[in-house]
Amino acid sequence: MELLWSRETMIGLALLGGASSLAAMWMQRSGRAAPARLKLLNRVAYAFMLASVAVFIVAGFRAPA
């Protein structure tokens, strides 16, 4: 359970979100994907980033005082 709230998990989620966002931007500029697929990829990217922020907040509350 501690792995879920670890720093590595938070960083991994943030990196996945950033990579997904960059991929969506690259695919849009090169015209390699339909707009609906790009919208989905952007939403997935934001979900990863939101999860990273949530892990950061929860880990802060769980830290010893």
Backbone torsions as a table, in degrees:
resi	resn	phi	psi	omega
1	MET	NA	-32.6	-179.8
2	GLU	-65.5	-28.6	178.7
3	LEU	-61.6	-33.6	-179.3
4	LEU	-62.3	-34.9	-176.0
5	TRP	-102.1	15.4	-175.8
6	SER	-81.3	164.2	178.6
7	ARG	-64.0	-38.0	-179.4
8	GLU	-62.5	-39.8	178.0
9	THR	-63.9	-44.1	-179.4
10	MET	-61.9	-45.4	-179.8
11	ILE	-66.5	-41.2	179.0
12	GLY	-61.2	-43.2	178.6
13	LEU	-64.7	-40.4	179.1
14	ALA	-64.8	-41.4	178.7
15	LEU	-65.9	-40.4	176.7
16	LEU	-62.1	-42.0	178.6
17	GLY	-63.9	-44.2	178.9
18	GLY	-64.6	-43.0	179.6
19	ALA	-64.9	-40.0	178.6
20	SER	-65.1	-40.1	179.2
21	SER	-65.9	-43.4	177.6
22	LEU	-64.0	-38.8	178.9
23	ALA	-63.7	-42.4	179.3
24	ALA	-63.1	-42.2	179.7
25	MET	-64.8	-43.6	179.8
26	TRP	-63.7	-42.4	-179.7
27	MET	-66.7	-34.2	178.1
28	GLN	-68.1	-43.9	-178.7
29	ARG	-67.5	-33.9	-178.2
30	SER	-90.7	-4.7	178.3
31	GLY	70.1	31.2	-175.3
32	ARG	-92.8	-0.3	-177.9
33	ALA	-147.0	155.5	177.2
34	ALA	-72.7	151.8	-179.6
35	PRO	-56.6	-36.4	-179.9
36	ALA	-65.0	-39.3	179.0
37	ARG	-68.3	-38.0	177.8
38	LEU	-65.3	-40.0	178.4
39	LYS	-62.7	-42.1	178.2
40	LEU	-64.0	-43.6	-180.0
41	LEU	-64.2	-38.7	176.4
42	ASN	-64.5	-40.1	178.1
43	ARG	-65.5	-38.7	176.4
44	VAL	-63.8	-41.6	178.7
45	ALA	-60.4	-46.6	179.3
46	TYR	-66.3	-32.9	176.9
47	ALA	-64.5	-42.8	176.7
48	PHE	-61.8	-43.9	-179.8
49	MET	-66.1	-39.5	177.0
50	LEU	-63.8	-41.4	177.8
51	ALA	-62.6	-38.8	178.1
52	SER	-62.8	-44.3	178.5
53	VAL	-64.9	-40.1	178.9
54	ALA	-63.0	-42.6	177.4
55	VAL	-62.7	-40.1	178.2
56	PHE	-60.1	-45.3	-178.3
57	ILE	-66.7	-47.9	-179.1
58	VAL	-63.5	-41.6	178.4
59	ALA	-61.6	-36.3	176.8
60	GLY	-64.6	-39.7	178.0
61	PHE	-71.1	-29.8	-178.6
62	ARG	-82.6	-12.9	-177.4
63	ALA	-66.1	144.9	178.0
64	PRO	-66.9	145.4	-177.0
65	ALA	-80.0	NA	NA
